[in-house]
């Protein structure tokens, strides 16, 4: 019996299509999960830097002396963009 013209017929001796797709998409999905986890970690790190640098800017000279940081060092660190370590 012939298939209608609008029907796709695949004859293959290879693994079923679902297996082929799983082989392709499983590593892709793992890569996507890793990428998302890394970006989430970046956002967490950047937010922590931002908050720390804002707090550092607010410290008075006595508090800076207590932690062994000069005003110039504190301002230098506080003025860095959040994405720079």
Secondary structure per residue as TSV (DSSP state, phi and psi in degrees):
chain	resnum	aa	ss	phi	psi
A	1	X	-	360.0	134.4
A	2	X	-	-87.3	143.6
A	3	X	-	-78.7	148.3
A	4	X	-	-60.2	158.3
A	5	X	T	-64.0	-26.2
A	6	X	T	-92.7	15.5
A	7	X	-	-111.3	132.8
A	8	X	-	-91.0	123.7
A	9	X	-	-116.2	124.7
A	10	X	-	-117.2	124.7
A	11	X	-	-114.0	118.4
A	12	X	-	-146.0	147.9
A	13	X	S	-96.5	0.4
A	14	X	S	-83.9	179.2
A	15	X	-	-60.3	155.9
A	16	X	-	-59.5	156.9
A	17	X	H	-57.7	-38.9
A	18	X	H	-60.7	-38.4
A	19	X	H	-67.6	-42.9
A	20	X	H	-61.1	-41.7
A	21	X	H	-66.8	-39.4
A	22	X	H	-63.5	-40.7
A	23	X	H	-63.2	-36.3
A	24	X	H	-77.5	-47.6
A	25	X	H	-82.2	-24.2
A	26	X	H	-61.5	-51.0
A	27	X	H	-63.6	-35.6
A	28	X	H	-63.5	-43.3
A	29	X	H	-65.0	-40.1
A	30	X	H	-63.9	-41.5
A	31	X	H	-61.9	-42.7
A	32	X	H	-63.3	-42.7
A	33	X	H	-63.0	-42.2
A	34	X	H	-63.9	-44.6
A	35	X	H	-59.9	-45.0
A	36	X	H	-65.6	-41.7
A	37	X	H	-63.0	-39.8
A	38	X	H	-66.3	-41.4
A	39	X	H	-66.6	-37.7
A	40	X	H	-62.1	-41.9
A	41	X	H	-65.3	-40.0
A	42	X	H	-58.8	-46.8
A	43	X	H	-61.7	-40.3
A	44	X	H	-64.4	-45.3
A	45	X	H	-62.8	-45.7
A	46	X	H	-62.9	-40.8
A	47	X	H	-65.7	-40.9
A	48	X	H	-62.9	-43.1
A	49	X	H	-61.2	-44.8
A	50	X	H	-59.5	-47.7
A	51	X	H	-65.5	-41.3
A	52	X	H	-64.7	-42.8
A	53	X	H	-68.5	-35.4
A	54	X	H	-64.5	-42.0
A	55	X	H	-67.0	-39.9
A	56	X	H	-60.7	-38.6
A	57	X	H	-63.4	-30.3
A	58	X	H	-85.8	-11.7
A	59	X	-	-68.1	142.0
A	60	X	-	-83.9	174.0
A	61	X	H	-61.6	-36.4
A	62	X	H	-64.9	-42.6
A	63	X	H	-66.0	-39.9
A	64	X	H	-63.4	-41.1
A	65	X	H	-61.9	-39.8
A	66	X	H	-59.9	-35.5
A	67	X	T	-96.4	3.6
A	68	X	T	75.3	34.6
A	69	X	-	-125.7	133.1
A	70	X	-	-78.9	163.7
A	71	X	H	-60.6	-41.4
A	72	X	H	-62.9	-42.7
A	73	X	H	-64.5	-41.7
A	74	X	H	-62.8	-45.7
A	75	X	H	-67.6	-36.7
A	76	X	H	-60.4	-44.7
A	77	X	H	-68.9	-42.3
A	78	X	H	-65.7	-27.0
A	79	X	T	-86.7	-3.2
A	80	X	S	-71.6	145.8
A	81	X	-	-67.2	151.3
A	82	X	T	-59.1	-26.0
A	83	X	T	-83.9	-7.0
A	84	X	-	-97.5	131.4
A	85	X	-	-76.4	360.0
